[in-house]
Amino acid sequence: MKMTFRRNDWIDVFRELLPRDDWQDLVRLQVSQYSYPVEVKFLERPLKQNPHIDDFSDWTVRSHMIMTDDSQLERFLEHLVIEQQEMATKAEVTLIIQKQGQGIVRVTNDCVSMYGVAYEELDDVGTEYENFFDAVLPYATFPV
């Protein structure tokens, strides 16, 4: 199976599908395609807001900074916890990284959204059976 994505689209990756919920790795990879400085905002949803509205204007800004290099981003990500929630629930917090007003990557409680994705093809290698065991066995407690 091949999936081809066009540039300048948002691609959503649900966190529950990531092997170790390694969303930070996706953020690093995505930001590495852009030059610094980048703008980083960490927002919290207001209690009364409709969860289906994607307007961030009335969200509470928990932190807002301009990062000028990888080490600043690394220190920030190292201490940042964005609790994972099921796909059906609403996002409580959102991390937004952008450059000159254009979004690069967004992370919510359930999803990582990447813009202008350079990963144009995803190949599914092996059968579903093989992929299942490749994903499960490294984390299994033996005997199984």
N, C-alpha and C positions, 0 to 999 in steps of 0.2 A: 504494500500500500504506500502510495506517495501522496504527500500533501504539499501543495505549493502555496505560499503566501505572497501577496503583493506587498511591495514597500508602501509606506505611508498609511498603513492600516494599524489598528490596535489588535493585538493578539492576546487573548486571555488564557492563562494557564491556572487551572484550579489547584490550590495547594494540597488538597487531599490526594492528588494524583502524583505529587512529587515524592520520590522514594523516601527521603528523610526530611521532608518539608524544608528543603534547602533553598528557600526563597532568596536568601542573601546572595547566593551564587548567581541567581538570575539577575539580580540587581547589579552586581559587579560586572557581569558580562555585558549587560545592556549599557551601563554607563561607560564602559571601556570603549564603546564605539563613538563617543563624543569627546570633545575637548573640554577642559575646565576653563572657566568656572561653571558650576551648576548650582541651581537653586534647590534647596531641600526643605520641604514642609511636612510636618507631622501634625495631622488634624484629628479632632475627636468630634463625633456626631452629636448634635444637640439632642437632648432626650425627646423632645416633642416632634422632631422632623420625620416626615414620611420616609420610610426606608427605600422607597422606589424612586426617589428624586436624586439625580446625580449632580445637583448644584452644591458646590462646596462653600458658597459665599457666607453662609451662616454657621459653618463649623467652627469650633474653638481651635485656635492655633496653639498647639502645645510646644512646638519649636519651629523656628524658621531661620535658616542660615544659608550663606553662600559658601560653597566648598571649592577650594582651589587646587586640591590634589587628592590622589588615591589614599594617602595616609589619613587625611581628615575623614573621608568617607568610611574607611575601614574602622576607625575608632568609633564613629557614630553607629555603624551597623553592629559592631561587636557587643554593644550594650543595649541595643534596641530589641524589645520583645513585642511582637505582634501576634497575639494569641490566635491560634487557628480555630475556626468554627466551621460547622457544616455548611455546605453549599446553599442550603435553604434559608439560612439566617441572614440578617442584614449586617453590613459592615459597621463596626463601632468606631474603628480608627482607620485612617488612610495615610500612607506615606506617599508623597508625590515628589518626584525628582524631575526637574524641567530645565531647559536651556533656552534663554531668551523668550520665555513665555510658552514654548512648545513642550508638551509633555514628553518625557523619555520613558519613564516607568512609573507605575502605581502599584502599591501593595496594600491589600485590605486583609481582613480576617479570613477571607476564603479564596482570594485570587491574586495573581500577579498579572498585570496588564502591561504589555510592552509595545511601544510605538515605533514604527519605521523599522520593523524587525528585519535583520539581515539574514536570518536563518531561513532561507527560502525553501528548503526541502527537509522533510522529516521522513526517514525511511524506517519502516517497520521490518526489522530483520528477524528471521526465525518465525516459528509458529506461535500462536497464542500460548500453547502448552509450554514451549521453551521459555518464552518471555515471562510467564507466570513463575516458573521455578527460578529463573535468573533474578527476579525481583524479590521472591520470598525466602529462598534458602540462605542468603547471607545474614538474615536477621532471625533465623529460626533457632529455637532452643532444642537441642537434641537430648534424648531420642525423640524423633517425630513420630 
